[in-house]
Amino acid sequence: MLTSVESEGLPLPKPDASGDELFKLGLLYSTGQGGAPLDYVSAHMLFNLAAMRGSVEAKVYRKELSQEMASDEVAEAQRQAREWLAHG
């Protein structure tokens, strides 16, 4: 998850992150590039947040990614997105 990566120096999204910034971070997690672990739950969460902030691409990627995930993983990603919004 995102919090476990913080100690490795990977930037966490700030509360005022744009849809584009969230989308780019989601890409890192969905591919395991840029120092990010391959983490579909975190990627889905970031794509969801990016979509909420206007990223059309994030909506497409979120849908595609959700088809590769178990329903409990999607539910966890949605829970994490709600938690991030509540603490942002």
Biopython code that builds the backbone (N, CA, C, O; Angstrom):
import numpy as np
from Bio.PDB.StructureBuilder import StructureBuilder

atoms = [
    (1, "MET", "N", (0.822, -1.169, 0.000)),
    (1, "MET", "CA", (0.000, 0.000, 0.000)),
    (1, "MET", "C", (0.876, 1.246, 0.000)),
    (1, "MET", "O", (2.092, 1.153, 0.168)),
    (2, "LEU", "N", (0.295, 2.346, -0.178)),
    (2, "LEU", "CA", (1.059, 3.588, -0.270)),
    (2, "LEU", "C", (1.845, 3.895, 0.994)),
    (2, "LEU", "O", (2.979, 4.366, 0.912)),
    (3, "THR", "N", (1.275, 3.642, 2.141)),
    (3, "THR", "CA", (1.966, 4.015, 3.364)),
    (3, "THR", "C", (3.241, 3.210, 3.565)),
    (3, "THR", "O", (4.203, 3.725, 4.135)),
    (4, "SER", "N", (3.274, 1.974, 3.117)),
    (4, "SER", "CA", (4.475, 1.164, 3.279)),
    (4, "SER", "C", (5.586, 1.605, 2.336)),
    (4, "SER", "O", (6.751, 1.278, 2.563)),
    (5, "VAL", "N", (5.257, 2.320, 1.313)),
    (5, "VAL", "CA", (6.251, 2.756, 0.333)),
    (5, "VAL", "C", (6.895, 4.067, 0.755)),
    (5, "VAL", "O", (7.982, 4.409, 0.288)),
    (6, "GLU", "N", (6.231, 4.797, 1.633)),
    (6, "GLU", "CA", (6.727, 6.103, 2.031)),
    (6, "GLU", "C", (8.161, 6.031, 2.530)),
    (6, "GLU", "O", (8.960, 6.918, 2.228)),
    (7, "SER", "N", (8.507, 4.993, 3.290)),
    (7, "SER", "CA", (9.853, 4.880, 3.834)),
    (7, "SER", "C", (10.891, 4.622, 2.749)),
    (7, "SER", "O", (12.084, 4.827, 2.973)),
    (8, "GLU", "N", (10.453, 4.180, 1.590)),
    (8, "GLU", "CA", (11.375, 3.924, 0.486)),
    (8, "GLU", "C", (11.612, 5.178, -0.357)),
    (8, "GLU", "O", (12.348, 5.128, -1.343)),
    (9, "GLY", "N", (11.007, 6.282, 0.015)),
    (9, "GLY", "CA", (11.247, 7.536, -0.674)),
    (9, "GLY", "C", (10.317, 7.829, -1.830)),
    (9, "GLY", "O", (10.503, 8.838, -2.510)),
    (10, "LEU", "N", (9.333, 7.000, -2.081)),
    (10, "LEU", "CA", (8.390, 7.259, -3.160)),
    (10, "LEU", "C", (7.410, 8.321, -2.696)),
    (10, "LEU", "O", (6.856, 8.204, -1.603)),
    (11, "PRO", "N", (7.182, 9.347, -3.492)),
    (11, "PRO", "CA", (6.295, 10.425, -3.034)),
    (11, "PRO", "C", (4.848, 9.969, -2.900)),
    (11, "PRO", "O", (4.323, 9.230, -3.733)),
    (12, "LEU", "N", (4.229, 10.431, -1.834)),
    (12, "LEU", "CA", (2.812, 10.166, -1.638)),
    (12, "LEU", "C", (2.028, 11.353, -2.184)),
    (12, "LEU", "O", (2.531, 12.477, -2.177)),
    (13, "PRO", "N", (0.814, 11.126, -2.651)),
    (13, "PRO", "CA", (0.046, 12.248, -3.191)),
    (13, "PRO", "C", (-0.333, 13.235, -2.096)),
    (13, "PRO", "O", (-0.718, 12.847, -0.993)),
    (14, "LYS", "N", (-0.218, 14.499, -2.417)),
    (14, "LYS", "CA", (-0.611, 15.561, -1.493)),
    (14, "LYS", "C", (-2.113, 15.796, -1.654)),
    (14, "LYS", "O", (-2.687, 15.474, -2.694)),
    (15, "PRO", "N", (-2.748, 16.356, -0.624)),
    (15, "PRO", "CA", (-4.201, 16.597, -0.709)),
    (15, "PRO", "C", (-4.617, 17.456, -1.898)),
    (15, "PRO", "O", (-5.732, 17.317, -2.401)),
    (16, "ASP", "N", (-3.733, 18.339, -2.348)),
    (16, "ASP", "CA", (-4.080, 19.211, -3.470)),
    (16, "ASP", "C", (-3.546, 18.698, -4.811)),
    (16, "ASP", "O", (-3.475, 19.450, -5.784)),
    (17, "ALA", "N", (-3.172, 17.416, -4.857)),
    (17, "ALA", "CA", (-2.645, 16.835, -6.102)),
    (17, "ALA", "C", (-3.691, 16.921, -7.208)),
    (17, "ALA", "O", (-4.881, 16.709, -6.977)),
    (18, "SER", "N", (-3.224, 17.233, -8.401)),
    (18, "SER", "CA", (-4.128, 17.328, -9.552)),
    (18, "SER", "C", (-4.486, 15.932, -10.060)),
    (18, "SER", "O", (-3.848, 14.940, -9.704)),
    (19, "GLY", "N", (-5.498, 15.881, -10.882)),
    (19, "GLY", "CA", (-5.867, 14.613, -11.504)),
    (19, "GLY", "C", (-4.724, 14.029, -12.310)),
    (19, "GLY", "O", (-4.520, 12.816, -12.320)),
    (20, "ASP", "N", (-3.974, 14.898, -12.990)),
    (20, "ASP", "CA", (-2.840, 14.441, -13.792)),
    (20, "ASP", "C", (-1.733, 13.859, -12.916)),
    (20, "ASP", "O", (-1.138, 12.837, -13.259)),
    (21, "GLU", "N", (-1.457, 14.507, -11.787)),
    (21, "GLU", "CA", (-0.421, 14.005, -10.878)),
    (21, "GLU", "C", (-0.819, 12.655, -10.289)),
    (21, "GLU", "O", (0.002, 11.741, -10.208)),
    (22, "LEU", "N", (-2.070, 12.535, -9.883)),
    (22, "LEU", "CA", (-2.558, 11.269, -9.341)),
    (22, "LEU", "C", (-2.530, 10.174, -10.397)),
    (22, "LEU", "O", (-2.176, 9.032, -10.101)),
    (23, "PHE", "N", (-2.899, 10.515, -11.626)),
    (23, "PHE", "CA", (-2.873, 9.546, -12.723)),
    (23, "PHE", "C", (-1.452, 9.036, -12.961)),
    (23, "PHE", "O", (-1.238, 7.831, -13.097)),
    (24, "LYS", "N", (-0.485, 9.951, -13.012)),
    (24, "LYS", "CA", (0.904, 9.547, -13.249)),
    (24, "LYS", "C", (1.421, 8.652, -12.141)),
    (24, "LYS", "O", (2.141, 7.690, -12.413)),
    (25, "LEU", "N", (1.071, 8.945, -10.899)),
    (25, "LEU", "CA", (1.490, 8.097, -9.790)),
    (25, "LEU", "C", (0.816, 6.728, -9.892)),
    (25, "LEU", "O", (1.437, 5.704, -9.607)),
    (26, "GLY", "N", (-0.453, 6.715, -10.299)),
    (26, "GLY", "CA", (-1.151, 5.451, -10.511)),
    (26, "GLY", "C", (-0.484, 4.598, -11.578)),
    (26, "GLY", "O", (-0.422, 3.375, -11.454)),
    (27, "LEU", "N", (0.014, 5.244, -12.625)),
    (27, "LEU", "CA", (0.737, 4.504, -13.668)),
    (27, "LEU", "C", (1.972, 3.813, -13.105)),
    (27, "LEU", "O", (2.276, 2.679, -13.474)),
    (28, "LEU", "N", (2.681, 4.495, -12.215)),
    (28, "LEU", "CA", (3.867, 3.893, -11.612)),
    (28, "LEU", "C", (3.504, 2.619, -10.862)),
    (28, "LEU", "O", (4.178, 1.598, -11.004)),
    (29, "TYR", "N", (2.446, 2.675, -10.066)),
    (29, "TYR", "CA", (2.032, 1.497, -9.297)),
    (29, "TYR", "C", (1.453, 0.402, -10.191)),
    (29, "TYR", "O", (1.613, -0.782, -9.895)),
    (30, "SER", "N", (0.793, 0.776, -11.263)),
    (30, "SER", "CA", (0.178, -0.241, -12.123)),
    (30, "SER", "C", (1.214, -0.980, -12.967)),
    (30, "SER", "O", (0.943, -2.069, -13.471)),
    (31, "THR", "N", (2.387, -0.394, -13.118)),
    (31, "THR", "CA", (3.441, -1.030, -13.924)),
    (31, "THR", "C", (4.653, -1.442, -13.110)),
    (31, "THR", "O", (5.509, -2.177, -13.602)),
    (32, "GLY", "N", (4.735, -0.976, -11.868)),
    (32, "GLY", "CA", (5.896, -1.292, -11.038)),
    (32, "GLY", "C", (7.147, -0.554, -11.476)),
    (32, "GLY", "O", (8.258, -1.045, -11.274)),
    (33, "GLN", "N", (6.984, 0.619, -12.071)),
    (33, "GLN", "CA", (8.129, 1.384, -12.554)),
    (33, "GLN", "C", (8.388, 2.591, -11.660)),
    (33, "GLN", "O", (7.578, 2.916, -10.792)),
    (34, "GLY", "N", (9.516, 3.246, -11.876)),
    (34, "GLY", "CA", (9.840, 4.477, -11.171)),
    (34, "GLY", "C", (10.066, 4.290, -9.689)),
    (34, "GLY", "O", (9.889, 5.232, -8.916)),
    (35, "GLY", "N", (10.452, 3.097, -9.274)),
    (35, "GLY", "CA", (10.685, 2.834, -7.864)),
    (35, "GLY", "C", (9.455, 2.369, -7.111)),
    (35, "GLY", "O", (9.540, 2.032, -5.930)),
    (36, "ALA", "N", (8.322, 2.346, -7.774)),
    (36, "ALA", "CA", (7.086, 1.890, -7.126)),
    (36, "ALA", "C", (6.965, 0.374, -7.242)),
    (36, "ALA", "O", (7.351, -0.210, -8.254)),
    (37, "PRO", "N", (6.431, -0.256, -6.206)),
    (37, "PRO", "CA", (6.144, -1.686, -6.317)),
    (37, "PRO", "C", (4.940, -1.898, -7.225)),
    (37, "PRO", "O", (4.116, -0.996, -7.373)),
    (38, "LEU", "N", (4.827, -3.047, -7.822)),
    (38, "LEU", "CA", (3.632, -3.387, -8.587)),
    (38, "LEU", "C", (2.505, -3.605, -7.578)),
    (38, "LEU", "O", (2.519, -4.583, -6.831)),
    (39, "ASP", "N", (1.550, -2.711, -7.559)),
    (39, "ASP", "CA", (0.497, -2.729, -6.544)),
    (39, "ASP", "C", (-0.800, -2.247, -7.176)),
    (39, "ASP", "O", (-1.047, -1.046, -7.283)),
    (40, "TYR", "N", (-1.626, -3.202, -7.594)),
    (40, "TYR", "CA", (-2.867, -2.858, -8.280)),
    (40, "TYR", "C", (-3.857, -2.133, -7.375)),
    (40, "TYR", "O", (-4.612, -1.282, -7.846)),
    (41, "VAL", "N", (-3.865, -2.454, -6.082)),
    (41, "VAL", "CA", (-4.797, -1.793, -5.169)),
    (41, "VAL", "C", (-4.472, -0.303, -5.087)),
    (41, "VAL", "O", (-5.364, 0.537, -5.205)),
    (42, "SER", "N", (-3.202, 0.020, -4.887)),
    (42, "SER", "CA", (-2.803, 1.429, -4.826)),
    (42, "SER", "C", (-3.014, 2.124, -6.166)),
    (42, "SER", "O", (-3.437, 3.279, -6.213)),
    (43, "ALA", "N", (-2.720, 1.418, -7.250)),
    (43, "ALA", "CA", (-2.923, 2.002, -8.579)),
    (43, "ALA", "C", (-4.395, 2.316, -8.805)),
    (43, "ALA", "O", (-4.730, 3.398, -9.288)),
    (44, "HIS", "N", (-5.270, 1.390, -8.464)),
    (44, "HIS", "CA", (-6.713, 1.611, -8.630)),
    (44, "HIS", "C", (-7.166, 2.794, -7.783)),
    (44, "HIS", "O", (-7.942, 3.632, -8.241)),
    (45, "MET", "N", (-6.674, 2.858, -6.540)),
    (45, "MET", "CA", (-7.021, 3.973, -5.670)),
    (45, "MET", "C", (-6.621, 5.299, -6.311)),
    (45, "MET", "O", (-7.407, 6.246, -6.326)),
    (46, "LEU", "N", (-5.410, 5.366, -6.836)),
    (46, "LEU", "CA", (-4.918, 6.597, -7.446)),
    (46, "LEU", "C", (-5.678, 6.937, -8.721)),
    (46, "LEU", "O", (-5.979, 8.106, -8.962)),
    (47, "PHE", "N", (-5.993, 5.939, -9.540)),
    (47, "PHE", "CA", (-6.792, 6.187, -10.737)),
    (47, "PHE", "C", (-8.188, 6.681, -10.354)),
    (47, "PHE", "O", (-8.745, 7.550, -11.025)),
    (48, "ASN", "N", (-8.749, 6.132, -9.285)),
    (48, "ASN", "CA", (-10.066, 6.564, -8.822)),
    (48, "ASN", "C", (-10.022, 8.029, -8.395)),
    (48, "ASN", "O", (-10.892, 8.816, -8.769)),
    (49, "LEU", "N", (-9.009, 8.392, -7.613)),
    (49, "LEU", "CA", (-8.870, 9.782, -7.173)),
    (49, "LEU", "C", (-8.621, 10.708, -8.358)),
    (49, "LEU", "O", (-9.167, 11.810, -8.421)),
    (50, "ALA", "N", (-7.795, 10.256, -9.294)),
    (50, "ALA", "CA", (-7.506, 11.066, -10.487)),
    (50, "ALA", "C", (-8.777, 11.278, -11.305)),
    (50, "ALA", "O", (-9.019, 12.373, -11.814)),
    (51, "ALA", "N", (-9.582, 10.231, -11.428)),
    (51, "ALA", "CA", (-10.840, 10.346, -12.173)),
    (51, "ALA", "C", (-11.772, 11.348, -11.496)),
    (51, "ALA", "O", (-12.464, 12.115, -12.166)),
    (52, "MET", "N", (-11.784, 11.335, -10.169)),
    (52, "MET", "CA", (-12.612, 12.283, -9.425)),
    (52, "MET", "C", (-12.157, 13.720, -9.660)),
    (52, "MET", "O", (-12.941, 14.661, -9.535)),
    (53, "ARG", "N", (-10.877, 13.875, -10.001)),
    (53, "ARG", "CA", (-10.334, 15.215, -10.240)),
    (53, "ARG", "C", (-10.236, 15.537, -11.724)),
    (53, "ARG", "O", (-9.514, 16.451, -12.123)),
    (54, "GLY", "N", (-10.962, 14.787, -12.534)),
    (54, "GLY", "CA", (-11.130, 15.161, -13.928)),
    (54, "GLY", "C", (-10.293, 14.432, -14.962)),
    (54, "GLY", "O", (-10.359, 14.776, -16.142)),
    (55, "SER", "N", (-9.509, 13.440, -14.569)),
    (55, "SER", "CA", (-8.686, 12.718, -15.535)),
    (55, "SER", "C", (-9.520, 11.666, -16.271)),
    (55, "SER", "O", (-9.949, 10.673, -15.683)),
    (56, "VAL", "N", (-9.738, 11.898, -17.551)),
    (56, "VAL", "CA", (-10.491, 10.944, -18.372)),
    (56, "VAL", "C", (-9.679, 9.667, -18.558)),
    (56, "VAL", "O", (-10.231, 8.567, -18.525)),
    (57, "GLU", "N", (-8.360, 9.814, -18.756)),
    (57, "GLU", "CA", (-7.501, 8.635, -18.915)),
    (57, "GLU", "C", (-7.579, 7.729, -17.693)),
    (57, "GLU", "O", (-7.590, 6.504, -17.823)),
    (58, "ALA", "N", (-7.633, 8.326, -16.515)),
    (58, "ALA", "CA", (-7.684, 7.536, -15.287)),
    (58, "ALA", "C", (-8.926, 6.658, -15.245)),
    (58, "ALA", "O", (-8.874, 5.538, -14.738)),
    (59, "LYS", "N", (-10.036, 7.150, -15.769)),
    (59, "LYS", "CA", (-11.267, 6.350, -15.800)),
    (59, "LYS", "C", (-11.072, 5.102, -16.645)),
    (59, "LYS", "O", (-11.522, 4.017, -16.278)),
    (60, "VAL", "N", (-10.404, 5.261, -17.769)),
    (60, "VAL", "CA", (-10.158, 4.129, -18.670)),
    (60, "VAL", "C", (-9.229, 3.117, -17.997)),
    (60, "VAL", "O", (-9.507, 1.918, -17.996)),
    (61, "TYR", "N", (-8.131, 3.603, -17.430)),
    (61, "TYR", "CA", (-7.165, 2.716, -16.784)),
    (61, "TYR", "C", (-7.773, 2.023, -15.570)),
    (61, "TYR", "O", (-7.522, 0.841, -15.333)),
    (62, "ARG", "N", (-8.574, 2.760, -14.801)),
    (62, "ARG", "CA", (-9.218, 2.171, -13.624)),
    (62, "ARG", "C", (-10.119, 1.011, -14.040)),
    (62, "ARG", "O", (-10.117, -0.041, -13.401)),
    (63, "LYS", "N", (-10.882, 1.205, -15.102)),
    (63, "LYS", "CA", (-11.788, 0.146, -15.570)),
    (63, "LYS", "C", (-11.003, -1.077, -16.036)),
    (63, "LYS", "O", (-11.344, -2.211, -15.698)),
    (64, "GLU", "N", (-9.951, -0.835, -16.814)),
    (64, "GLU", "CA", (-9.132, -1.948, -17.300)),
    (64, "GLU", "C", (-8.461, -2.686, -16.145)),
    (64, "GLU", "O", (-8.422, -3.917, -16.124)),
    (65, "LEU", "N", (-7.941, -1.936, -15.197)),
    (65, "LEU", "CA", (-7.246, -2.537, -14.063)),
    (65, "LEU", "C", (-8.204, -3.340, -13.197)),
    (65, "LEU", "O", (-7.849, -4.410, -12.704)),
    (66, "SER", "N", (-9.406, -2.834, -13.010)),
    (66, "SER", "CA", (-10.374, -3.535, -12.162)),
    (66, "SER", "C", (-10.735, -4.903, -12.730)),
    (66, "SER", "O", (-11.121, -5.802, -11.983)),
    (67, "GLN", "N", (-10.612, -5.066, -14.044)),
    (67, "GLN", "CA", (-10.897, -6.364, -14.663)),
    (67, "GLN", "C", (-9.810, -7.392, -14.358)),
    (67, "GLN", "O", (-10.019, -8.593, -14.530)),
    (68, "GLU", "N", (-8.641, -6.915, -13.903)),
    (68, "GLU", "CA", (-7.526, -7.800, -13.543)),
    (68, "GLU", "C", (-7.490, -8.086, -12.041)),
    (68, "GLU", "O", (-6.654, -8.858, -11.572)),
    (69, "MET", "N", (-8.396, -7.463, -11.293)),
    (69, "MET", "CA", (-8.381, -7.546, -9.840)),
    (69, "MET", "C", (-9.555, -8.356, -9.311)),
    (69, "MET", "O", (-10.601, -8.458, -9.953)),
    (70, "ALA", "N", (-9.361, -8.933, -8.123)),
    (70, "ALA", "CA", (-10.461, -9.596, -7.421)),
    (70, "ALA", "C", (-11.375, -8.525, -6.834)),
    (70, "ALA", "O", (-10.940, -7.400, -6.586)),
    (71, "SER", "N", (-12.627, -8.870, -6.614)),
    (71, "SER", "CA", (-13.590, -7.888, -6.103)),
    (71, "SER", "C", (-13.186, -7.340, -4.740)),
    (71, "SER", "O", (-13.443, -6.171, -4.453)),
    (72, "ASP", "N", (-12.555, -8.161, -3.886)),
    (72, "ASP", "CA", (-12.126, -7.660, -2.585)),
    (72, "ASP", "C", (-10.974, -6.661, -2.720)),
    (72, "ASP", "O", (-10.834, -5.763, -1.889)),
    (73, "GLU", "N", (-10.152, -6.811, -3.756)),
    (73, "GLU", "CA", (-9.076, -5.853, -3.997)),
    (73, "GLU", "C", (-9.633, -4.510, -4.460)),
    (73, "GLU", "O", (-9.155, -3.458, -4.037)),
    (74, "VAL", "N", (-10.635, -4.546, -5.322)),
    (74, "VAL", "CA", (-11.283, -3.320, -5.781)),
    (74, "VAL", "C", (-11.937, -2.618, -4.589)),
    (74, "VAL", "O", (-11.840, -1.399, -4.450)),
    (75, "ALA", "N", (-12.599, -3.390, -3.736)),
    (75, "ALA", "CA", (-13.239, -2.817, -2.549)),
    (75, "ALA", "C", (-12.203, -2.165, -1.637)),
    (75, "ALA", "O", (-12.454, -1.095, -1.083)),
    (76, "GLU", "N", (-11.055, -2.791, -1.480)),
    (76, "GLU", "CA", (-9.987, -2.223, -0.656)),
    (76, "GLU", "C", (-9.453, -0.933, -1.275)),
    (76, "GLU", "O", (-9.185, 0.030, -0.556)),
    (77, "ALA", "N", (-9.298, -0.903, -2.581)),
    (77, "ALA", "CA", (-8.837, 0.309, -3.259)),
    (77, "ALA", "C", (-9.831, 1.448, -3.057)),
    (77, "ALA", "O", (-9.433, 2.592, -2.836)),
    (78, "GLN", "N", (-11.111, 1.137, -3.132)),
    (78, "GLN", "CA", (-12.142, 2.154, -2.926)),
    (78, "GLN", "C", (-12.137, 2.639, -1.480)),
    (78, "GLN", "O", (-12.321, 3.830, -1.226)),
    (79, "ARG", "N", (-11.928, 1.726, -0.532)),
    (79, "ARG", "CA", (-11.846, 2.109, 0.874)),
    (79, "ARG", "C", (-10.662, 3.044, 1.103)),
    (79, "ARG", "O", (-10.778, 4.045, 1.809)),
    (80, "GLN", "N", (-9.515, 2.705, 0.496)),
    (80, "GLN", "CA", (-8.327, 3.538, 0.654)),
    (80, "GLN", "C", (-8.535, 4.923, 0.031)),
    (80, "GLN", "O", (-8.049, 5.919, 0.566)),
    (81, "ALA", "N", (-9.239, 4.989, -1.072)),
    (81, "ALA", "CA", (-9.513, 6.286, -1.698)),
    (81, "ALA", "C", (-10.381, 7.142, -0.777)),
    (81, "ALA", "O", (-10.129, 8.336, -0.614)),
    (82, "ARG", "N", (-11.397, 6.535, -0.180)),
    (82, "ARG", "CA", (-12.260, 7.271, 0.756)),
    (82, "ARG", "C", (-11.451, 7.747, 1.957)),
    (82, "ARG", "O", (-11.627, 8.873, 2.422)),
    (83, "GLU", "N", (-10.569, 6.894, 2.456)),
    (83, "GLU", "CA", (-9.732, 7.255, 3.600)),
    (83, "GLU", "C", (-8.796, 8.415, 3.254)),
    (83, "GLU", "O", (-8.614, 9.333, 4.053)),
    (84, "TRP", "N", (-8.210, 8.364, 2.066)),
    (84, "TRP", "CA", (-7.305, 9.437, 1.627)),
    (84, "TRP", "C", (-8.068, 10.755, 1.538)),
    (84, "TRP", "O", (-7.569, 11.797, 1.963)),
    (85, "LEU", "N", (-9.270, 10.706, 0.990)),
    (85, "LEU", "CA", (-10.094, 11.919, 0.888)),
    (85, "LEU", "C", (-10.451, 12.468, 2.262)),
    (85, "LEU", "O", (-10.462, 13.681, 2.467)),
    (86, "ALA", "N", (-10.742, 11.575, 3.201)),
    (86, "ALA", "CA", (-11.139, 11.994, 4.543)),
    (86, "ALA", "C", (-9.982, 12.650, 5.294)),
    (86, "ALA", "O", (-10.194, 13.542, 6.115)),
    (87, "HIS", "N", (-8.761, 12.204, 5.010)),
    (87, "HIS", "CA", (-7.589, 12.739, 5.714)),
    (87, "HIS", "C", (-6.882, 13.846, 4.939)),
    (87, "HIS", "O", (-5.946, 14.464, 5.447)),
    (88, "GLY", "N", (-7.325, 14.093, 3.718)),
    (88, "GLY", "CA", (-6.687, 15.119, 2.887)),
    (88, "GLY", "C", (-7.215, 16.449, 3.208)),
    (88, "GLY", "O", (-6.797, 17.440, 2.609)),
]
sb = StructureBuilder()
sb.init_structure("model")
sb.init_model(0)
sb.init_chain("A")
sb.init_seg("    ")
for serial, (resi, resn, name, xyz) in enumerate(atoms, 1):
    if name == "N":
        sb.init_residue(resn, " ", resi, " ")
    sb.init_atom(name, np.array(xyz, "f"), 0.0, 1.0, " ", f" {name:<3s}", serial, name[0])
structure = sb.get_structure()
